[in-house]
């Protein structure tokens, strides 16, 4: 095995030397990562907020990447973001870790060393699980576990290749560790919500069995270990398979609606309803996000008057069901089917939005609208477009939801249209920044929703 390097910086001042070794490499590597939020902006500054040696040859870092700010829907643009990195250091380049290789440091205390993304190194991934199995502290890092769920050791790790905003490691097809990449102070909803639902006895959501976080420079959640469903398939894959085979998907969509209603009921029980929704304030926030998105995406501007009408109708319509904790970023990729059962995952919400907003109560219609938009996305993946397939799935999902929740989203037309419009505006901004080839998908919805009654 190649020799690993032990490094023990002791003070904040000690960060300067390691940063001198790593900054040039990270400036090039970070923007290429799927989870990096500033792909369209060069990194203007890089600073280390925290550095801890997890074990010899593996550093845990929280780094702040600054870049030229751009407007963000519904909030003040931030000059940068905090990211969690686990870096491996070796004297020799290891061919079997070619995909994990970041580069070779040219200066500073790490000069000449090969630097890796440690999450792609099976040895580092194994040792990370061992830290989770043995709760305790490592500098500002804190490792905790549910004492009632012992996790066996020696489970082989594999890093998932799926495109996502975090990094996930599966251990022995028994557990999955989600390592959050973009860090905000506070308890991440993917830990807070799943723990609360487990306490309610909700079986639609895998319960956390171990987790880790940091106490400095601010308290934050860094990762969560949960049971893995090895035979499960995500809803997006199932929907595309059905489309490719020319199969109907309405039975699955109805059962998914029922499952989501169960999760919403459990969330209301766990966190309590927040009272009537404030449609006027919600409409103002939606208009603000629309203005920011139209400023960034010129193709959206001709539709702004019609989209504003959808939000204006929200301000005067029935408030609908009480606001409560919700999923916040619901789509077909966030649900899994194992056998005939649906499970809901990834309660982190939209990582681009402030944590306080993701933890705040919202109308459950927002989640319903997210899933309806996802059916539309799926239907547009094949040509010719299958609008009738999407319509039937949308109807079935709402029917299943209504049967379990006791209220029908379809009867809240203005409320549902406004939330679907808000979601489509978010999608336009996202696709314009990250996947321009996909931009026609949400733009087709924008054209439909900009017409009253759409």
Secondary structure, DSSP 8 states (H G I E B T S, - for coil): ---B------SGGGHHHHHHHHHHHHHHHHTTSTT-TTTTS-EEEEEEEEEEEEETTEEEEEEEEEE----BTTB---SEEEEEEEEEEESS--GGGGGGEEEE--SGGGTT-EEEEGGG-HHHHHHHHHHHHS-EEETTEEEEE-TTS---S---EEE--S--SSEEEEETTTEEEEE-SEE-SB--HHHHHHHHHHHTT-TTS--EEEEEEE-SSS-EEEEEEEE--TT-EEHHHHHHHHHHHT---HHHHHHHHHHHHHHHHHHHHHH----S--HHHHHHHHHHHHHHHHHH-GGGGGGHHHHHHHHHHHHHS---S--B---SS--GGGEEEETTEEEE--TT--TTS-HHHHHS-B-THHHHHHHHHHHHHHHTTSSS--HHHHHHHHHHHHHHHHHHHSS-GGG-HHHHHHHHHHHHHHHHHHHHHH-GGGHHHHHHHHHHHTSTT-
